[in-house]
Amino acid sequence: MTLATHGLDGCPAARTVLLSSVSDAGFRFHTDARSAKAAELAADDRVALVLAFPDRAQQLVVQGRAVREDADESRAAFGRRSAYLRHLAWVNDVDHARLPDIERRRAWAAAVAETPDGPLDPPTTWVGYEVVPHRYVFWEGDPDAASHRTVVVRDGDGWAVDHQPG
Ligand SMILES: Cc1cc2nc3c(=O)[nH]c(=O)nc-3n(C[C@H](O)[C@H](O)[C@H](O)COP(=O)(O)O)c2cc1C
């Protein structure tokens, strides 16, 4: 999904993140605490998510606030990631990124050789956020009708529903 934040320079900022899980409470993703997005969220927790399903002619846009999950939840989520992504969380820092390609490949191979099934514990920099929504926009395309949006906005303890052109 696309995660949009408020850049520290005042410009919009956006990038792709993996949707780790979704529940009635919100949408979770995981990242590195040293990343730009983590700094942006510390300054302003308001975000937008875009989940696009072009094959189904559907899109979901979510606006909400990003809340840090607790360390136990992050640890459990780390365990559900592939070995590749668990290695990535340990290896992929700024120093590593600036190495020449051949050295990056050597460092990666060494990490994989050390724990072929991937590290079990996350680095302290591994963090998770839950985006707690206050507005959803469900967009649907239709080859035989006009595209259409269903807008669902938090209204006190409930939700208000509106329909808009797509
Ligand atoms: C398909 C895809 C999935 C990605 N998933 C994640 C993710 O789950 N977490 C993450 O931190 N970065 C992920 N990235 C990398 C981010 O898009 C981004 O480049 C990186 O997190 C640095 O972002 P920032 O400098 O805005 O913080 C993914 C990139 C792609 C293309």
The ligand as an SDF file (V2000), in Angstrom:
LIG
                    3D

 31 33  0  0  0  0  0  0  0  0999 V2000
    6.6770   -3.4640   -2.7300 C   0  0  0  0  0  0  0  0  0  0  0  0
    7.4190   -2.6850   -1.6610 C   0  0  0  0  0  0  0  0  0  0  0  0
    7.2030   -2.9940   -0.3260 C   0  0  0  0  0  0  0  0  0  0  0  0
    7.8720   -2.2820    0.6760 C   0  0  0  0  0  0  0  0  0  0  0  0
    7.6020   -2.5760    1.9800 N   0  0  0  0  0  0  0  0  0  0  0  0
    8.1910   -1.8440    2.9470 C   0  0  0  0  0  0  0  0  0  0  0  0
    7.8280   -2.0560    4.3160 C   0  0  0  0  0  0  0  0  0  0  0  0
    6.9740   -2.8790    4.6680 O   0  0  0  0  0  0  0  0  0  0  0  0
    8.4580   -1.2890    5.2460 N   0  0  0  0  0  0  0  0  0  0  0  0
    9.3950   -0.3590    4.9080 C   0  0  0  0  0  0  0  0  0  0  0  0
    9.9150    0.2900    5.8080 O   0  0  0  0  0  0  0  0  0  0  0  0
    9.7400   -0.1280    3.6350 N   0  0  0  0  0  0  0  0  0  0  0  0
    9.1500   -0.8430    2.6440 C   0  0  0  0  0  0  0  0  0  0  0  0
    9.4700   -0.6060    1.3360 N   0  0  0  0  0  0  0  0  0  0  0  0
   10.4750    0.4340    1.0280 C   0  0  0  0  0  0  0  0  0  0  0  0
    9.8030    1.8230    1.1390 C   0  0  0  0  0  0  0  0  0  0  0  0
    8.9820    2.0590   -0.0090 O   0  0  0  0  0  0  0  0  0  0  0  0
   10.8080    2.9740    1.2940 C   0  0  0  0  0  0  0  0  0  0  0  0
   11.6830    3.0240    0.1890 O   0  0  0  0  0  0  0  0  0  0  0  0
   11.6570    2.8680    2.5610 C   0  0  0  0  0  0  0  0  0  0  0  0
   10.8910    2.3620    3.6530 O   0  0  0  0  0  0  0  0  0  0  0  0
   12.2290    4.2450    2.9420 C   0  0  0  0  0  0  0  0  0  0  0  0
   11.1450    5.1380    3.0960 O   0  0  0  0  0  0  0  0  0  0  0  0
   11.2820    6.5440    3.8680 P   0  0  0  0  0  0  0  0  0  0  0  0
   12.6580    7.0860    3.5680 O   0  0  0  0  0  0  0  0  0  0  0  0
   10.1960    7.3830    3.2770 O   0  0  0  0  0  0  0  0  0  0  0  0
   11.0840    6.2890    5.3290 O   0  0  0  0  0  0  0  0  0  0  0  0
    8.7980   -1.2710    0.3240 C   0  0  0  0  0  0  0  0  0  0  0  0
    8.9880   -0.9630   -1.0250 C   0  0  0  0  0  0  0  0  0  0  0  0
    8.3100   -1.6570   -1.9970 C   0  0  0  0  0  0  0  0  0  0  0  0
    8.5160   -1.2830   -3.4450 C   0  0  0  0  0  0  0  0  0  0  0  0
  1  2  1  0
  2  3  1  0
  2 30  2  0
  3  4  2  0
  4  5  1  0
  4 28  1  0
  5  6  2  0
  6  7  1  0
  6 13  1  0
  7  8  2  0
  7  9  1  0
  9 10  1  0
 10 11  2  0
 10 12  1  0
 12 13  2  0
 13 14  1  0
 14 15  1  0
 14 28  1  0
 15 16  1  0
 16 17  1  0
 16 18  1  0
 18 19  1  0
 18 20  1  0
 20 21  1  0
 20 22  1  0
 22 23  1  0
 23 24  1  0
 24 25  2  0
 24 26  1  0
 24 27  1  0
 28 29  2  0
 29 30  1  0
 30 31  1  0
M  END
$$$$
